[in-house]
Amino acid sequence: MILILLPSADYDPTESSVPWQALRDAGIETRFATPQGLAAYADARLVSIGFGPLNSMLMTRKADLRSYAQMIESAAFRQPLAYADVDPNQFDGLLIPGGHAKGMRSLLESAQARDIALQFFKAEKPVAAVCHGVLLLARTLDPDTGRSVLFGRRVTALLGATMELPAWLMTAPWLGRYFRTYGQTVEAEVSAALSQKSDFVRGPLIAKRDSAQSPQRGFVVRDGQLLTARWPGDCHRFAAEWVALLQNRLAKYPTIKATTDNPHSPPATKP
């Protein structure tokens, strides 16, 4: 069973629902956790409000919105755990979507969320994070070393110069700091948590948005049981490689349960 950590609101609908859909289609059970155990919805601007003339560049794609619509109707989404009630021992992997609006801070600044992430790393279980989700891992310190759990690993995350800053500059005249969750860019903070600058992998100079039909356009970085991606445009590849990582683990440790939300799932595998 896979845990998906969500903030109280404002996460990215693509980065959450595309991996969720891939897990569901693969017959892998998921549970959600939110700060207070209440159903949490994605950033409304990315779901419905939009960006006017910039929609073609910044708005969530229709196919991904359909995945989000299915996700929020699932029983697991409607009945999330509270962070305080999460027992990482009950889960086989952890997924952390991103997002940039203010509600994301309820995840990114949560000591409980950091503790959950730390326990997955200590147990050497698969962890996947995209965009600002990688920032939570950068802030998760291993008490045995005093360093981030990302120290010594190769990762990617939201790029500063070609993703975060251009989006902010284009929308700042009417949205202010909407695209700037913090004063420091995600790339800068994540990079500072690594053992060397070259461990932050930016990928191709020109990012191409992937799709269900062309997942190879996306970019991800895998380091052992850790999988990271940069932005919503990587999420179809991210989802496919996340499922593959979990299925490889299942072959060695057959404890991942089939989802009860998917009527076409295979029977659950017993430990």
C-alpha positions as semicolon CSV with decimal commas, in nm:
position;residue;x (nm);y (nm);z (nm)
1;M;0,000;0,000;0,000
2;I;0,132;0,344;-0,098
3;L;0,094;0,663;0,106
4;I;0,033;0,993;-0,075
5;L;0,106;1,300;0,137
6;L;-0,108;1,605;0,059
7;P;-0,117;1,952;0,217
8;S;-0,442;2,101;0,345
9;A;-0,494;2,257;-0,003
10;D;-0,322;2,398;-0,313
11;Y;-0,122;2,102;-0,443
12;D;-0,081;2,042;-0,816
13;P;-0,360;1,828;-0,968
14;T;-0,132;1,668;-1,228
15;E;0,147;1,579;-0,988
16;S;-0,098;1,404;-0,757
17;S;-0,353;1,241;-0,985
18;V;-0,140;1,114;-1,272
19;P;0,074;0,896;-1,040
20;W;-0,240;0,801;-0,846
21;Q;-0,408;0,690;-1,170
22;A;-0,104;0,483;-1,267
23;L;-0,103;0,313;-0,927
24;R;-0,474;0,242;-0,953
25;D;-0,439;0,100;-1,303
26;A;-0,159;-0,124;-1,179
27;G;-0,379;-0,252;-0,897
28;I;-0,172;-0,096;-0,618
29;E;-0,365;0,032;-0,318
30;T;-0,319;0,391;-0,204
31;R;-0,406;0,594;0,104
32;F;-0,389;0,971;0,143
33;A;-0,277;1,170;0,445
34;T;-0,344;1,538;0,514
35;P;-0,256;1,760;0,812
36;Q;-0,589;1,719;0,991
37;G;-0,729;1,410;0,820
38;L;-0,968;1,614;0,605
39;A;-1,011;1,576;0,229
40;A;-0,777;1,826;0,062
41;Y;-0,830;1,973;-0,283
42;A;-0,584;2,095;-0,543
43;D;-0,502;2,455;-0,631
44;A;-0,824;2,603;-0,773
45;R;-0,634;2,819;-1,019
46;L;-0,481;2,508;-1,172
47;V;-0,814;2,323;-1,173
48;S;-1,066;2,581;-1,291
49;I;-0,972;2,950;-1,256
50;G;-0,682;2,942;-1,498
51;F;-0,440;3,209;-1,619
52;G;-0,629;3,381;-1,899
53;P;-0,410;3,422;-2,209
54;L;-0,137;3,213;-2,043
55;N;-0,356;2,904;-2,006
56;S;-0,180;2,717;-2,285
57;M;0,147;2,748;-2,094
58;L;0,043;2,723;-1,729
59;M;-0,298;2,557;-1,699
60;T;-0,346;2,188;-1,617
61;R;-0,411;1,978;-1,926
62;K;-0,765;1,848;-1,974
63;A;-0,664;1,483;-1,970
64;D;-0,487;1,533;-1,637
65;L;-0,790;1,715;-1,496
66;R;-0,994;1,406;-1,579
67;S;-0,754;1,198;-1,372
68;Y;-0,790;1,449;-1,088
69;A;-1,170;1,431;-1,109
70;Q;-1,151;1,053;-1,069
71;M;-0,903;1,078;-0,783
72;I;-1,121;1,308;-0,571
73;E;-1,416;1,070;-0,613
74;S;-1,220;0,773;-0,478
75;A;-1,297;0,636;-0,133
76;A;-0,934;0,673;-0,023
77;F;-0,933;1,043;-0,111
78;R;-1,256;1,110;0,078
79;Q;-1,125;0,939;0,393
80;P;-0,762;1,046;0,440
81;L;-0,549;0,984;0,744
82;A;-0,421;1,269;0,956
83;Y;-0,043;1,305;0,954
84;A;-0,041;1,219;1,324
85;D;-0,216;0,888;1,257
86;V;0,021;0,764;0,987
87;D;0,214;0,447;1,068
88;P;0,486;0,419;0,801
89;N;0,524;0,051;0,885
90;Q;0,187;-0,007;0,721
91;F;0,303;0,130;0,385
92;D;0,535;0,009;0,112
93;G;0,617;0,347;-0,044
94;L;0,568;0,723;-0,016
95;L;0,459;0,971;-0,285
96;I;0,489;1,349;-0,238
97;P;0,334;1,574;-0,505
98;G;0,422;1,941;-0,536
99;G;0,243;2,271;-0,579
100;H;0,335;2,633;-0,519
101;A;0,035;2,821;-0,377
102;K;0,024;2,911;-0,006
103;G;-0,163;2,600;0,107
104;M;0,143;2,388;0,021
105;R;0,317;2,529;0,327
106;S;0,102;2,305;0,549
107;L;0,298;2,014;0,403
108;L;0,636;2,173;0,338
109;E;0,665;2,320;0,689
110;S;0,518;2,022;0,877
111;A;0,740;1,848;1,132
112;Q;0,501;1,552;1,120
113;A;0,539;1,522;0,744
114;R;0,917;1,537;0,777
115;D;0,908;1,261;1,038
116;I;0,698;1,044;0,807
117;A;0,945;1,096;0,522
118;L;1,239;1,020;0,750
119;Q;1,091;0,686;0,855
120;F;1,049;0,579;0,492
121;F;1,414;0,665;0,424
122;K;1,532;0,483;0,736
123;A;1,338;0,175;0,627
124;E;1,485;0,205;0,275
125;K;1,138;0,203;0,122
126;P;1,061;0,363;-0,217
127;V;1,000;0,738;-0,209
128;A;0,885;0,950;-0,504
129;A;0,862;1,329;-0,508
130;V;0,804;1,591;-0,776
131;C;0,848;1,970;-0,793
132;H;0,803;2,125;-0,447
133;G;0,757;1,776;-0,302
134;V;1,135;1,736;-0,323
135;L;1,165;2,041;-0,098
136;L;1,006;1,847;0,190
137;L;1,280;1,585;0,154
138;A;1,551;1,851;0,142
139;R;1,420;1,979;0,477
140;T;1,402;1,632;0,633
141;L;1,711;1,587;0,848
142;D;1,854;1,253;0,952
143;P;1,926;1,286;1,326
144;D;2,215;1,042;1,294
145;T;2,402;1,269;1,054
146;G;2,243;1,611;1,099
147;R;2,208;1,628;0,722
148;S;1,920;1,608;0,480
149;V;1,805;1,264;0,374
150;L;1,898;1,382;0,022
151;F;2,264;1,430;0,113
152;G;2,474;1,198;-0,105
153;R;2,189;1,138;-0,353
154;R;2,126;1,258;-0,706
155;V;1,791;1,433;-0,754
156;T;1,598;1,681;-0,962
157;A;1,321;1,926;-0,870
158;L;1,153;2,240;-0,999
159;L;1,414;2,439;-1,192
160;G;1,470;2,800;-1,092
161;A;1,595;2,984;-1,401
162;T;1,379;2,807;-1,659
163;M;1,061;2,717;-1,467
164;E;0,989;2,887;-1,134
165;L;1,124;3,235;-1,204
166;P;0,980;3,276;-1,557
167;A;0,633;3,169;-1,435
168;W;0,656;3,423;-1,153
169;L;0,770;3,705;-1,381
170;M;0,491;3,639;-1,632
171;T;0,217;3,643;-1,369
172;A;0,351;3,884;-1,104
173;P;0,167;4,192;-1,241
174;W;-0,167;4,046;-1,130
175;L;-0,084;3,742;-0,914
176;G;0,205;3,884;-0,714
177;R;0,410;3,608;-0,549
178;Y;0,171;3,328;-0,646
179;F;0,453;3,132;-0,813
180;R;0,705;3,210;-0,538
181;T;0,623;2,989;-0,240
182;Y;0,941;3,107;-0,068
183;G;1,202;3,375;-0,128
184;Q;1,454;3,111;-0,224
185;T;1,381;2,899;-0,531
186;V;1,315;2,527;-0,495
187;E;1,629;2,448;-0,693
188;A;1,846;2,665;-0,469
189;E;1,718;2,514;-0,144
190;V;1,729;2,156;-0,267
191;S;2,078;2,203;-0,410
192;A;2,202;2,338;-0,077
193;A;2,095;2,014;0,093
194;L;2,303;1,794;-0,139
195;S;2,662;1,682;-0,095
196;Q;2,772;1,852;-0,418
197;K;2,613;2,082;-0,675
198;S;2,642;1,822;-0,951
199;D;2,400;1,597;-0,761
200;F;2,119;1,828;-0,873
201;V;2,037;1,713;-1,226
202;R;1,854;1,969;-1,440
203;G;1,777;1,753;-1,740
204;P;1,742;1,879;-2,098
205;L;1,788;2,253;-2,153
206;I;1,443;2,275;-2,313
207;A;1,178;2,095;-2,111
208;K;0,913;1,918;-2,315
209;R;0,577;1,838;-2,159
210;D;0,504;1,467;-2,165
211;S;0,169;1,291;-2,202
212;A;0,014;0,947;-2,168
213;Q;0,098;0,891;-2,534
214;S;0,455;1,029;-2,510
215;P;0,587;0,969;-2,157
216;Q;0,946;0,962;-2,285
217;R;0,936;1,342;-2,317
218;G;0,938;1,369;-1,941
219;F;1,251;1,370;-1,727
220;V;1,313;1,192;-1,397
221;V;1,609;1,102;-1,181
222;R;1,626;0,771;-0,998
223;D;1,878;0,707;-0,722
224;G;1,817;0,365;-0,570
225;Q;1,471;0,369;-0,411
226;L;1,432;0,746;-0,463
227;L;1,257;0,887;-0,772
228;T;1,231;1,262;-0,839
229;A;1,089;1,481;-1,117
230;R;1,076;1,854;-1,195
231;W;0,724;1,971;-1,291
232;P;0,381;1,855;-1,413
233;G;0,527;1,804;-1,761
234;D;0,732;1,510;-1,629
235;C;0,449;1,332;-1,453
236;H;0,346;1,067;-1,705
237;R;0,703;0,935;-1,716
238;F;0,732;0,988;-1,341
239;A;0,418;0,781;-1,285
240;A;0,530;0,500;-1,515
241;E;0,872;0,473;-1,356
242;W;0,722;0,492;-1,006
243;V;0,497;0,196;-1,080
244;A;0,791;0,004;-1,231
245;L;1,002;0,074;-0,922
246;L;0,724;-0,055;-0,696
247;Q;0,661;-0,362;-0,908
248;N;1,031;-0,448;-0,895
249;R;1,016;-0,419;-0,517
250;L;0,702;-0,632;-0,511
251;A;0,894;-0,910;-0,683
252;K;1,135;-0,912;-0,387
253;Y;0,898;-0,816;-0,106
254;P;0,542;-0,923;-0,199
255;T;0,349;-0,704;0,045
256;I;0,205;-0,433;-0,180
257;K;-0,173;-0,471;-0,170
258;A;-0,417;-0,437;-0,458
259;T;-0,648;-0,138;-0,447
260;T;-1,010;-0,174;-0,345
261;D;-1,102;0,129;-0,556
262;N;-1,033;-0,050;-0,885
263;P;-1,283;-0,322;-0,976
264;H;-1,037;-0,464;-1,226
265;S;-0,754;-0,505;-0,975
266;P;-0,596;-0,848;-0,927
267;P;-0,639;-1,014;-0,587
268;A;-0,428;-0,867;-0,310
269;T;-0,094;-1,038;-0,255
270;K;-0,052;-1,176;0,094
271;P;0,271;-1,119;0,285
